[in-house]
Every structure is written in structure tokens, then in C-alpha cells.
Amino acid sequence: MRTLIGLVIGTWHVGVGLGIVVTTSCIIAHQVESRLDFAATELVKDVEARWGAPVIQPAPSVRYVESGSIFTELAPLELQRQHVRVDARMNYRKRGLRYFSGFDFVLSAEYAIRNPEGHDIDVAFVFPIEMDKSQVLLSELEFRVNGAKAALDLGAERNRLVWTGRVGKNEACTFAIRYRARGLDRFLYRLDPALPARDVRLHVGVQGGSNYDYPDGVLAATSVVQRGDAVTLDWMFPSLESGVTLGVILPSEKTFDTIVATMARRAWAPFLVLAVMLAVLAARHGRPLLFYETYLVAVVFGFFFVLLAYLAAFMNFYLAYAIATLGLGAALTAYLRAIFFAERLGLLGGLLASTMIVPTAAVVLQGYTGLIYTVEILAALLSLMVLTTRQGVRAFLAGLTRVASPEVG
């Protein structure tokens, strides 16, 4: 009877402990999700101001008029070749729990035009370039015309590179541009909306990540090669319609803020399993958990998610996760050993590992969540099968059955 009363009292304490865990985890999940909203607005603006914005590089526009004529409007001139190469290296920017996909890159572009008229023409070549927004390094901005170094005319607003000159009858002219800059999240190359394009090639090589994606409305690469933590994308077209956009969303780190919020929202389930197992241990040892012992276990279990969120905001997430799980796991194991001093330390540690480390690791390893849960459940079932074959466990279960269902004599 004492065992049954202990189980009833323990159930009440478990309910209060579960309420503590649910309240704590809901609060931290709400805090993290509030930071998500902030990260999508003010924080992004701050990172862009300090680091650089998403890079949208328009193709150059070329306009011309007959040499020596009086004109009111320039005629558009097609580019005969546009070969663009972008060599990028990821440089993730961490703010709190959020990692932004910052990247350093070098752009090298070659363009060619040909005079389609039977006379000389005066040409205006305009290459848009957002100096401040993309944090372009002026010291490494180069511009060449027909292989010769040309002056850098950036215009009054410093948002475009302008060259004007004469192209003789049936002659061609080439332009080469190179600059080093940095950006955030994506690189897009947008073709002239007024003219079709010929011999278009875009090469984007990225070091430091491989989980790329395409923005909406962007033409996918014709060739993709992934090796380790690098990805190379190539677009090659003999001709394209006007206004087509090429480009890629650069690789990203895991969204650790979302991971922490997901862990916290799911915390009630593993704690409930832990509480049930502790109740079984209490019945086995004939020593019910006192109310403050149950509440302390619940508080420490819920505090794990608070500690993880704040540690991860100031250090590498995986290091923070290791400190939180190993530190609080060891503390809880030692506390339970003091309560159930006759119990094996390995069993108590395994109990906490299966209810704290495994469920949270399943959230971190997003691609293997279902597999991890399946393996854990299978291990638990096999363990129960083994345990129920032991004489001591059979006697304990038989005693519980007699207490719960006394015979009427």
C-alpha cells in the first residue's frame, strides 16, 4: 500500500514538474522566436550596413550613335559576349543565435561589342556597380578597354562605371572589369531587360559551403559540381532572351535559433518519459521522490534550454550544446545518485542521456531525426525485453501488480 500511495503522490509531483518544464520551455521558445522576427528586420539592416547587402549585378548597357551626328536618343547595342566569373568564399557573420551568409568575392567580367553600322559610331558603355552597398574595394577595381587600362569614371553618384569612345566601321571592342567586394545571402546577375543576350557565361565558385539554392524566377545552372565544402555552378548559353536573371542563394549555416526553439517546444515529451522512469525507480527502491526533489529535477531539466540559448548566443553552438548537455547532465546524474544511492551510476546516466541528449540531438541532426527516434525506441524495447527476463525485475513487477490489484479474500 505504501508503494501505491507513493506512486500517487509521485504522480502529483510529476504533474507540477511537467508544468515547470512546459512553462520554462515556452518562455525560452517565445524569446528565441521573438529574436527571429527581430533578425528578419532590424538585425538584417544592421548586418547589411556593416558587411554588405545581397549582390544584384546588372549586366552593362551599351548605347551608340553615328559619329559626328546630332542626336537626341542613343540606339541600343547588343553585347556579342559576356563572360562573368565570381570566386566567392563564405565568411559567416554571427549575431546572437543567427548566422548570416556573408561572403567575400572577386568578380571578373569580359564583354565584347561589334560595330553593326557601315560607319564609325560613338559608344557609351555603362556598367552599374553599387559601391557602398556591396562594400566594393576601390583599390582593387580595374577596368580595361581592348586590353589597355582605362580611367575609372564612376559618375556623380558613384553607382556606375562609364566609358565613352569611338568604335570604327566593322571593328570590335572588348571590356574587362574586375573588382573585389563582399555580399550577403545571394549573388544575382541580371541581363539587360531591353536586349537579347549572346554567348552568356556565368561561373560561380563558392568555398566554405555547399547547400546552395535558387531564388524565385532565376534560371538554374547548366552545370553543378559539389566537392566537400565547395560548390561550383556554371551557366552557359549561346543566346538568351532579354531580362533573364542568373544567380544563386549562397550556402548557409543551420538556423540555430529555430533549432533551440524547436527543442524547447518539444521538451515536455522527454521530461514526461524521464518522470515516469524516475517514478518506477522510486517504486523499486521503496523511496518516493520528495516534492522538492521532483521540482528540482524539473527546474534543472527546463533550465537546460535557457542555458543553451544564452551560451549559443556568445559562442559556437556545438560547444554551447556540449557544455549544456554534459554539464547539466552530469549534475542531474550526481543528484539522482544521491537520491537513489544504491542504483547504478551507468543506469542513471543512460536515463538522462536518452531523455535529454538523444531528443535534442535529433533536433540538431535535422536530416536524421526520424532515424534517431526510431533507433532510440528500438533500443528501449529491446532493453525492456531483456529486463523482463530477469528474476529481480519479474518479482518487482509482480509486487506492483499485487499492490495495484489486491485479491479479495
ChimeraX attribute file (.defattr): number of C-alpha atoms within 10 A of each C-alpha:
attribute: neighborCount
match mode: 1-to-1
recipient: residues
	/A:1	11
	/A:2	12
	/A:3	19
	/A:4	14
	/A:5	12
	/A:6	19
	/A:7	20
	/A:8	14
	/A:9	16
	/A:10	24
	/A:11	16
	/A:12	13
	/A:13	21
	/A:14	24
	/A:15	15
	/A:16	16
	/A:17	27
	/A:18	23
	/A:19	15
	/A:20	21
	/A:21	28
	/A:22	20
	/A:23	15
	/A:24	22
	/A:25	27
	/A:26	19
	/A:27	16
	/A:28	22
	/A:29	25
	/A:30	14
	/A:31	15
	/A:32	24
	/A:33	17
	/A:34	11
	/A:35	17
	/A:36	18
	/A:37	11
	/A:38	12
	/A:39	21
	/A:40	11
	/A:41	11
	/A:42	11
	/A:43	17
	/A:44	16
	/A:45	14
	/A:46	12
	/A:47	18
	/A:48	19
	/A:49	14
	/A:50	11
	/A:51	19
	/A:52	23
	/A:53	23
	/A:54	20
	/A:55	20
	/A:56	19
	/A:57	20
	/A:58	17
	/A:59	23
	/A:60	19
	/A:61	20
	/A:62	20
	/A:63	17
	/A:64	20
	/A:65	21
	/A:66	18
	/A:67	16
	/A:68	9
	/A:69	9
	/A:70	8
	/A:71	9
	/A:72	6
	/A:73	9
	/A:74	14
	/A:75	10
	/A:76	15
	/A:77	20
	/A:78	19
	/A:79	22
	/A:80	18
	/A:81	19
	/A:82	22
	/A:83	17
	/A:84	22
	/A:85	18
	/A:86	22
	/A:87	17
	/A:88	25
	/A:89	19
	/A:90	22
	/A:91	17
	/A:92	19
	/A:93	16
	/A:94	17
	/A:95	14
	/A:96	18
	/A:97	25
	/A:98	22
	/A:99	17
	/A:100	22
	/A:101	21
	/A:102	27
	/A:103	27
	/A:104	22
	/A:105	22
	/A:106	18
	/A:107	18
	/A:108	17
	/A:109	19
	/A:110	17
	/A:111	20
	/A:112	18
	/A:113	20
	/A:114	18
	/A:115	21
	/A:116	15
	/A:117	13
	/A:118	10
	/A:119	13
	/A:120	18
	/A:121	22
	/A:122	18
	/A:123	23
	/A:124	19
	/A:125	19
	/A:126	18
	/A:127	18
	/A:128	18
	/A:129	21
	/A:130	17
	/A:131	16
	/A:132	14
	/A:133	19
	/A:134	23
	/A:135	19
	/A:136	20
	/A:137	13
	/A:138	12
	/A:139	8
	/A:140	12
	/A:141	15
	/A:142	16
	/A:143	20
	/A:144	16
	/A:145	18
	/A:146	12
	/A:147	11
	/A:148	11
	/A:149	12
	/A:150	14
	/A:151	13
	/A:152	15
	/A:153	14
	/A:154	17
	/A:155	10
	/A:156	7
	/A:157	8
	/A:158	13
	/A:159	15
	/A:160	19
	/A:161	19
	/A:162	17
	/A:163	19
	/A:164	14
	/A:165	13
	/A:166	16
	/A:167	20
	/A:168	18
	/A:169	14
	/A:170	12
	/A:171	14
	/A:172	14
	/A:173	16
	/A:174	18
	/A:175	20
	/A:176	21
	/A:177	17
	/A:178	17
	/A:179	19
	/A:180	21
	/A:181	23
	/A:182	23
	/A:183	26
	/A:184	25
	/A:185	19
	/A:186	21
	/A:187	24
	/A:188	18
	/A:189	18
	/A:190	18
	/A:191	23
	/A:192	20
	/A:193	15
	/A:194	13
	/A:195	16
	/A:196	15
	/A:197	23
	/A:198	16
	/A:199	16
	/A:200	19
	/A:201	19
	/A:202	21
	/A:203	20
	/A:204	22
	/A:205	19
	/A:206	24
	/A:207	19
	/A:208	18
	/A:209	20
	/A:210	18
	/A:211	14
	/A:212	16
	/A:213	14
	/A:214	17
	/A:215	15
	/A:216	8
	/A:217	10
	/A:218	15
	/A:219	14
	/A:220	17
	/A:221	18
	/A:222	11
	/A:223	11
	/A:224	13
	/A:225	11
	/A:226	14
	/A:227	10
	/A:228	9
	/A:229	12
	/A:230	19
	/A:231	20
	/A:232	20
	/A:233	20
	/A:234	20
	/A:235	19
	/A:236	15
	/A:237	13
	/A:238	11
	/A:239	14
	/A:240	15
	/A:241	13
	/A:242	14
	/A:243	16
	/A:244	16
	/A:245	22
	/A:246	23
	/A:247	27
	/A:248	22
	/A:249	17
	/A:250	27
	/A:251	25
	/A:252	19
	/A:253	14
	/A:254	15
	/A:255	14
	/A:256	20
	/A:257	23
	/A:258	18
	/A:259	19
	/A:260	26
	/A:261	23
	/A:262	18
	/A:263	19
	/A:264	26
	/A:265	20
	/A:266	17
	/A:267	25
	/A:268	22
	/A:269	15
	/A:270	19
	/A:271	23
	/A:272	18
	/A:273	14
	/A:274	21
	/A:275	23
	/A:276	15
	/A:277	14
	/A:278	21
	/A:279	23
	/A:280	15
	/A:281	17
	/A:282	20
	/A:283	20
	/A:284	16
	/A:285	15
	/A:286	13
	/A:287	16
	/A:288	25
	/A:289	23
	/A:290	14
	/A:291	15
	/A:292	11
	/A:293	16
	/A:294	21
	/A:295	21
	/A:296	15
	/A:297	20
	/A:298	25
	/A:299	16
	/A:300	18
	/A:301	28
	/A:302	25
	/A:303	19
	/A:304	21
	/A:305	26
	/A:306	21
	/A:307	18
	/A:308	20
	/A:309	27
	/A:310	16
	/A:311	19
	/A:312	21
	/A:313	17
	/A:314	13
	/A:315	14
	/A:316	12
	/A:317	20
	/A:318	13
	/A:319	12
	/A:320	19
	/A:321	24
	/A:322	13
	/A:323	15
	/A:324	22
	/A:325	22
	/A:326	15
	/A:327	12
	/A:328	19
	/A:329	23
	/A:330	16
	/A:331	14
	/A:332	19
	/A:333	20
	/A:334	16
	/A:335	16
	/A:336	19
	/A:337	18
	/A:338	11
	/A:339	16
	/A:340	18
	/A:341	12
	/A:342	9
	/A:343	14
	/A:344	10
	/A:345	15
	/A:346	10
	/A:347	12
	/A:348	22
	/A:349	17
	/A:350	14
	/A:351	18
	/A:352	22
	/A:353	18
	/A:354	18
	/A:355	20
	/A:356	21
	/A:357	19
	/A:358	17
	/A:359	20
	/A:360	24
	/A:361	17
	/A:362	17
	/A:363	19
	/A:364	21
	/A:365	13
	/A:366	12
	/A:367	10
	/A:368	13
	/A:369	16
	/A:370	13
	/A:371	11
	/A:372	18
	/A:373	15
	/A:374	12
	/A:375	11
	/A:376	16
	/A:377	13
	/A:378	12
	/A:379	13
	/A:380	13
	/A:381	12
	/A:382	11
	/A:383	11
	/A:384	11
	/A:385	11
	/A:386	11
	/A:387	13
	/A:388	13
	/A:389	10
	/A:390	10
	/A:391	10
	/A:392	11
	/A:393	14
	/A:394	13
	/A:395	12
	/A:396	13
	/A:397	14
	/A:398	12
	/A:399	14
	/A:400	17
	/A:401	11
	/A:402	11
	/A:403	15
	/A:404	12
	/A:405	9
	/A:406	10
	/A:407	7
	/A:408	4
	/A:409	3
